[in-house]
């Protein structure tokens, strides 16, 4: 029987992806409370999201909608964070941002509806968010340790992932503090088996050295494009990428590195709310 889940890669061809269309919870978000730059326009946000979904459809990706109502969770559109999907089934994480606690149950309900087994659920004081979990290959998971993913979360992830997966801890910098969102994937995306797009000033030296030792070519994001989420790039297949517009230098550098790059407009769904193409998608099946 053909398996309908499993995504232990950032670059294997994307078959099925979960998204959540912006709802009134997003459109009514208090910018100060949610750390947005300003209140999003819901109609514009929905149009931008629909266009991103159409781009995914055009690339042959099956798009599944997360339709569980979460009226108090503006950040729920960033479906990358509450769970990951391994070859053994879904791992339900536990959000490090207090305002996002409760999103996990929505993901559990979606996976149960899809017939995807819940392999593990983080519990107790363990916290981990999907933005801190970066597959370097199918058997290597880099885990950022910062304000969103703690030591207890790292310990439980070691139990949760398949036995043949190596976990590499990556300590994260303080950057702008506890309120801001700095995930591991805020400054790196893997876009092909040997290509990563990176913002080097935030890169921990041991992790940089590890990537170089593994033969990764690093495409550098300039300082002026870090704030427009230049490092936040979604690979649909090796070297076939989607990224936020307004990052022409990074886009050109990716193309010089041999990548095909498409862009989406995300004034509302990304720039105002600190979440790029990767954040807006939770891969369910890469094959």
HUTAKA-V239423 format. One record per residue. RES is the residue in one letter. NEAR is the number of other ideal C-beta (glycine too) atoms within 12 Angstrom. Layout:
BEGIN
RES/NEAR, RES/NEAR
END
This chain:
BEGIN
X/4, X/9, X/20, X/23, X/35, X/30, X/39, X/33, X/34, X/44, X/36, X/26, X/23, X/38, X/28, X/31, X/38, X/45, X/40, X/41, X/32, X/41, X/29, X/22, X/31, X/39, X/28, X/21, X/34, X/17, X/18, X/12, X/18, X/33, X/25, X/32, X/20, X/16, X/22, X/37, X/22, X/24, X/17, X/23, X/37, X/24, X/22, X/35, X/40, X/23, X/27, X/43, X/31, X/19, X/33, X/32, X/18, X/16, X/26, X/17, X/31, X/24, X/31, X/32, X/27, X/36, X/18, X/27, X/18, X/31, X/16, X/23, X/36, X/37, X/43, X/44, X/49, X/47, X/46, X/47, X/45, X/47, X/45, X/50, X/48, X/38, X/30, X/24, X/30, X/40, X/44, X/38, X/46, X/37, X/38, X/39, X/37, X/19, X/27, X/36, X/24, X/25, X/39, X/38, X/26, X/36, X/42, X/29, X/24, X/34, X/36, X/18, X/19, X/27, X/16, X/33, X/22, X/29, X/25, X/30, X/27, X/39, X/19, X/13, X/14, X/30, X/35, X/47, X/48, X/48, X/47, X/43, X/47, X/45, X/39, X/35, X/27, X/24, X/19, X/27, X/37, X/43, X/43, X/41, X/32, X/37, X/31, X/42, X/43, X/29, X/20, X/20, X/36, X/34, X/23, X/27, X/40, X/24, X/21, X/34, X/36, X/26, X/13, X/15, X/28, X/22, X/31, X/32, X/29, X/36, X/25, X/37, X/24, X/13, X/23, X/18, X/13, X/16, X/20, X/22, X/40, X/35, X/43, X/48, X/47, X/42, X/42, X/45, X/46, X/41, X/44, X/33, X/24, X/22, X/35, X/45, X/52, X/39, X/35, X/24, X/19, X/30, X/32, X/26, X/15, X/15, X/32, X/24, X/15, X/24, X/31, X/18, X/12, X/22, X/15, X/32, X/24, X/31, X/39, X/29, X/38, X/23, X/17, X/14, X/31, X/31, X/25, X/31, X/42, X/40, X/46, X/49, X/48, X/45, X/42, X/37, X/26, X/24, X/29, X/30, X/44, X/43, X/46, X/43, X/27, X/24, X/38, X/20, X/23, X/39, X/31, X/21, X/30, X/38, X/24, X/16, X/27, X/19, X/34, X/22, X/37, X/27, X/32, X/39, X/26, X/39, X/24, X/34, X/46, X/42, X/27, X/32, X/37, X/37, X/47, X/45, X/47, X/47, X/39, X/47, X/47, X/47, X/43, X/40, X/30, X/34, X/25
END
